[in-house]
Amino acid sequence: MGEKVMDRENDTLNNFNHAVTINERKNVLITGVKKLENFDSREFFLESIMGFILIKGEGLELIKLDTFQGTLSIKGKVNSLNYLESANGGKAKGESMLSKLFK
């Protein structure tokens, strides 16, 4: 029985579509979100089905995170949205996102 539950979860993740909608540079809706890694009022770092995404801005706030449907809503002023090739943004192996936060 446990295998069926895992299969449904994997099927749900695999069936996500990925889209990014930014309205008037202040409302963001992202679908196909696998995991919200961390966030604050200046940065949101998340994993989507299409790779890692780093959103930078000012006064960013988490409005809604639906892990079942894989959607994320953010409000605030968006300055940039970048897809990263890896969790550490393609930087040197020793410099992770966490090390960047503690500088």
trRosetta pair geometry for C-beta under 8 A, 3 or more apart (Angstrom, degrees):
i j d omega theta_ij theta_ji phi_ij phi_ji
1 4 5.9 -51 -161 27 42 112
1 5 7.1 40 148 -17 68 101
2 5 5.8 -53 -155 33 40 111
2 6 6.6 36 152 -15 69 106
3 6 5.7 -57 -150 40 35 110
3 7 6.2 39 152 -23 68 106
4 7 5.5 -52 -146 35 33 114
4 8 6.5 34 154 -20 65 102
5 8 5.8 -53 -152 33 31 110
5 9 6.6 30 151 -17 64 105
6 9 5.6 -54 -149 36 34 111
6 10 6.3 31 154 -16 67 106
7 10 5.8 -55 -146 40 31 109
7 11 6.1 33 154 -20 65 107
8 11 5.6 -53 -144 37 30 113
8 12 6.3 35 154 -23 64 104
9 12 5.7 -52 -150 33 30 113
9 13 6.6 28 153 -16 63 105
10 13 5.7 -54 -148 38 33 110
10 14 6.1 27 156 -15 67 110
11 14 5.8 -60 -143 42 29 108
11 15 6.1 23 159 -18 65 113
12 15 6.0 -65 -146 38 26 107
12 16 7.5 48 151 -45 58 87
12 68 7.4 -58 172 -173 148 62
12 70 7.9 167 147 -26 93 115
13 16 6.2 -33 -166 -8 37 114
13 34 6.7 52 -146 -114 112 92
13 49 7.3 160 174 -92 79 113
13 70 7.3 124 -121 -70 59 136
16 31 6.6 -170 -174 155 97 87
16 32 4.3 137 142 -112 117 65
16 33 7.9 -137 -168 27 153 38
16 49 5.3 168 83 -30 120 145
16 70 4.6 -28 -115 67 137 163
17 31 5.9 19 85 117 74 128
17 32 5.9 -97 106 -61 29 109
18 30 7.9 -9 -159 -176 73 81
18 31 6.1 -173 -130 92 30 76
18 32 3.2 -56 -91 27 72 165
18 48 5.6 94 -129 164 121 123
18 49 5.2 -141 -61 57 119 102
18 50 4.7 139 155 -18 175 119
19 29 7.8 4 104 109 96 90
19 30 7.3 -175 88 -147 52 44
19 31 4.9 24 41 39 85 108
19 32 7.0 120 10 0 52 112
20 28 7.1 -22 -166 -162 86 94
20 29 7.6 158 -155 84 40 53
20 30 5.2 -3 -107 -107 74 82
20 53 7.9 169 -88 -133 134 154
20 81 6.7 151 -179 154 152 156
21 28 7.1 153 83 -155 56 45
21 29 4.5 -3 57 56 105 97
21 30 7.7 -164 26 -72 65 42
22 25 6.3 33 159 -96 114 36
22 27 7.1 151 -156 80 47 52
22 28 5.3 -11 -102 -101 76 77
22 78 5.9 -89 -144 49 130 163
22 81 7.2 -150 -58 -17 139 147
23 26 7.0 -54 92 57 71 68
23 27 4.4 -11 55 62 102 107
23 28 8.0 -161 21 -72 69 34
24 27 6.8 42 51 18 88 92
25 77 6.5 15 139 -150 99 63
25 78 5.2 -140 -168 49 67 94
26 75 6.2 24 158 -161 77 75
26 76 6.5 -154 -152 90 70 13
26 77 6.0 -24 -102 -90 82 47
26 78 6.8 -154 -83 -1 29 89
27 73 7.5 -17 -170 -165 85 91
27 74 7.6 158 -157 85 41 54
27 75 5.4 -12 -103 -107 67 80
28 55 6.8 65 -157 -139 178 156
28 72 7.7 -10 115 111 98 89
28 73 7.0 157 85 -155 60 44
28 74 4.3 -5 57 58 109 98
28 75 7.5 -169 21 -78 74 34
28 78 6.1 109 -55 -73 120 139
28 81 7.7 157 -126 -84 138 136
29 71 6.8 -13 -170 -168 87 103
29 72 7.4 160 -153 83 43 52
29 73 5.4 -8 -102 -103 74 77
30 33 5.6 86 112 -58 106 110
30 46 7.3 132 95 81 156 152
30 48 6.7 -98 167 -93 122 128
30 53 7.2 -164 -138 70 156 165
30 71 6.9 158 84 -154 52 54
30 72 4.7 -7 57 57 100 99
30 74 7.8 22 -1 3 105 106
31 69 7.7 -59 -137 142 92 91
31 70 6.1 72 -169 108 62 93
31 71 5.2 -20 -103 -100 70 81
32 48 5.0 57 112 -169 94 99
32 49 4.3 -88 -179 19 106 109
32 50 6.5 44 129 -7 142 94
32 70 5.6 23 -112 142 11 129
33 36 6.9 15 174 -56 128 78
33 46 5.8 -33 -143 166 105 136
33 47 7.4 106 -164 82 63 51
33 48 5.5 -53 -102 -103 48 76
33 65 7.6 -100 106 -147 152 86
33 67 7.9 -91 100 -113 103 52
33 70 4.8 169 51 -176 64 72
33 71 6.4 138 20 -98 116 9
33 72 4.7 83 -49 -18 163 111
34 46 7.8 149 53 167 67 87
34 47 4.6 -52 65 106 109 98
34 48 6.2 153 3 -129 87 18
34 49 6.1 126 -45 -63 106 61
34 70 6.8 1 -72 -132 37 109
35 46 6.6 -180 94 -159 49 73
35 47 4.6 18 51 44 90 110
36 39 6.4 -32 177 -24 113 117
36 44 7.3 -53 -148 -169 99 96
36 45 7.8 110 -170 83 58 52
36 46 4.8 -35 -112 -106 55 102
36 62 7.8 57 -157 -115 161 132
36 65 5.8 -60 -19 -128 144 143
36 72 6.5 135 -76 -107 114 136
37 45 4.5 -54 65 108 117 97
37 46 5.9 -169 6 -98 83 34
37 47 6.3 89 -44 -21 103 89
37 52 7.8 9 -17 -139 141 107
37 87 7.5 148 -102 -149 156 101
37 97 6.9 43 138 89 141 164
38 43 7.9 28 104 105 89 101
38 45 5.3 15 54 49 75 109
38 97 7.1 166 33 139 126 131
38 101 7.5 -33 115 -77 160 148
39 43 6.7 -151 -139 102 53 57
39 44 4.3 7 -115 -113 107 71
39 45 6.8 -165 -74 23 62 64
39 46 7.9 10 -63 -53 107 93
39 60 7.1 -112 -176 116 107 122
39 62 6.1 105 98 -56 155 112
40 43 6.0 29 47 48 84 74
40 60 7.5 86 104 68 40 108
41 58 7.3 14 150 -167 90 39
41 59 5.8 -14 -171 -112 103 22
41 60 5.4 154 -161 46 39 71
41 61 7.2 5 -115 -67 75 64
41 76 7.2 180 -162 -126 69 157
42 56 6.5 -2 163 -152 73 74
42 57 6.8 -170 -152 69 42 45
42 58 6.7 6 -109 -99 70 45
42 60 6.6 175 -63 18 9 114
43 54 6.6 -22 -160 -167 104 88
43 55 6.8 148 -155 80 51 57
43 56 5.4 -15 -99 -103 78 68
43 57 7.9 150 -81 27 38 62
43 60 7.4 165 -2 41 10 151
44 53 7.8 -2 107 109 93 94
44 54 7.5 161 82 -155 54 41
44 55 4.3 1 52 53 100 108
44 60 6.1 -130 -34 154 104 149
44 62 7.7 134 -107 -78 123 87
44 72 7.9 152 172 156 144 141
44 74 6.0 -88 -39 -99 161 153
45 52 7.1 -1 -173 -175 83 105
45 53 7.5 173 -149 87 42 53
45 54 5.4 -3 -106 -107 78 75
45 55 7.9 -155 -68 26 38 68
45 97 6.0 123 -175 -149 171 150
46 52 7.1 167 91 -153 39 62
46 53 5.3 -12 64 58 86 96
46 55 7.9 10 12 1 103 104
46 72 6.5 -88 -110 -25 169 170
47 51 7.6 -98 -149 157 66 24
47 52 5.4 -37 -103 -98 66 70
47 53 7.7 163 -101 16 18 77
47 87 7.6 -25 -83 -100 110 92
48 51 6.3 1 62 57 88 40
48 52 7.4 153 20 -104 74 17
48 53 5.6 39 -7 -14 116 118
49 70 7.7 23 -30 -175 110 148
50 83 7.0 -56 121 -130 102 131
51 83 5.1 68 87 -169 128 102
51 84 6.5 -168 154 67 110 52
51 85 6.9 -44 -155 -116 136 26
52 83 7.1 126 78 -163 52 56
52 84 4.3 -36 84 61 108 104
52 85 7.9 -24 39 58 103 14
52 86 6.9 11 14 132 135 15
52 87 5.6 153 -70 -100 154 46
52 89 7.6 -107 98 -75 136 59
53 81 6.5 -6 -172 -172 106 88
53 82 7.1 156 -154 82 57 43
53 83 5.8 -33 -98 -100 71 58
53 84 7.2 -174 -86 10 19 86
54 80 7.8 6 108 109 86 100
54 81 7.5 167 85 -151 48 42
54 82 5.0 -13 59 61 94 95
54 84 5.9 59 -11 -32 108 120
54 89 6.8 9 -29 -92 146 114
55 60 7.1 138 116 -124 111 153
55 74 6.8 124 106 75 160 168
55 78 6.5 -55 -170 -134 105 98
55 80 7.2 179 -150 93 44 55
55 81 5.0 -4 -106 -106 80 79
55 82 8.0 180 -78 23 38 63
56 78 7.8 101 81 -160 45 58
56 79 5.0 -53 105 66 89 106
56 80 4.7 14 48 51 103 94
56 81 7.9 -159 23 -70 64 40
56 82 8.0 18 -1 5 101 103
57 60 4.9 107 72 -58 111 110
57 76 5.2 129 117 116 132 108
57 77 5.0 178 -175 94 106 59
57 78 4.5 -62 -86 -110 135 33
57 79 4.8 168 -100 3 57 82
57 80 7.6 -168 -60 29 71 54
58 76 6.3 -160 88 170 44 106
58 77 4.4 -2 54 59 92 114
58 79 6.9 74 -14 -33 84 113
59 76 4.2 -175 98 -139 71 104
59 77 5.9 64 45 12 101 88
60 74 5.8 -8 -165 -178 97 116
60 75 7.4 159 -148 85 49 37
60 76 3.7 -139 -92 52 42 156
60 77 7.8 -98 -63 49 71 51
60 78 7.7 79 -93 -85 106 64
61 74 6.8 153 75 -159 44 65
61 75 5.3 -16 57 61 98 84
61 76 5.6 136 6 -44 72 111
62 65 6.2 -21 -172 -32 119 106
62 72 7.7 -64 -140 -164 88 92
62 73 7.7 98 -170 82 52 63
62 74 6.3 -38 -105 -105 43 75
63 73 3.9 -61 70 108 114 106
63 74 6.3 -171 5 -95 94 18
63 75 5.5 75 -51 -10 120 99
64 71 7.1 4 111 110 104 100
64 72 7.3 179 92 -149 62 34
64 73 4.3 34 43 34 89 115
65 71 7.6 -179 -148 93 36 56
65 72 5.3 7 -110 -112 74 78
65 73 7.7 -138 -62 29 46 67
66 69 4.5 6 122 42 124 100
66 70 7.0 -38 96 20 82 18
66 71 4.6 17 48 51 109 91
66 72 7.7 -148 28 -67 66 43
67 70 7.1 31 -160 -79 31 46
74 78 8.0 99 106 -78 119 106
78 81 6.6 -5 -176 -43 122 101
84 87 7.4 105 108 -104 131 11
84 88 8.0 -163 163 78 139 25
84 89 4.5 -75 -139 -110 134 59
84 90 6.4 -150 -166 -12 87 91
85 89 7.7 82 40 -162 71 27
85 90 4.9 59 47 -67 112 109
86 89 6.8 -83 70 -1 74 13
86 90 5.7 129 29 -65 100 54
87 96 7.3 0 116 -149 101 92
87 97 6.6 -89 155 -15 83 118
88 91 5.1 -101 141 45 100 93
88 93 7.6 113 64 -133 162 30
88 95 6.3 131 -175 98 125 66
88 96 4.9 -87 -102 -121 113 53
88 97 6.1 -140 -112 -32 59 72
89 97 7.4 112 -13 -76 104 87
91 95 4.7 -66 125 81 130 116
92 95 5.0 68 64 14 88 105
94 99 7.3 22 144 -9 69 173
95 99 5.3 -122 -145 78 55 134
95 100 6.6 72 177 -57 94 88
96 99 5.0 101 49 6 70 99
96 100 7.1 -124 101 -5 41 89
97 100 5.5 -55 -154 34 34 117
97 101 6.6 38 149 -24 66 103
98 101 5.6 -51 -152 29 36 114
98 102 6.6 17 157 -7 67 109
99 102 6.1 -66 -148 44 33 102
99 103 7.1 54 151 -48 63 92
100 103 6.1 -36 -160 -5 34 116
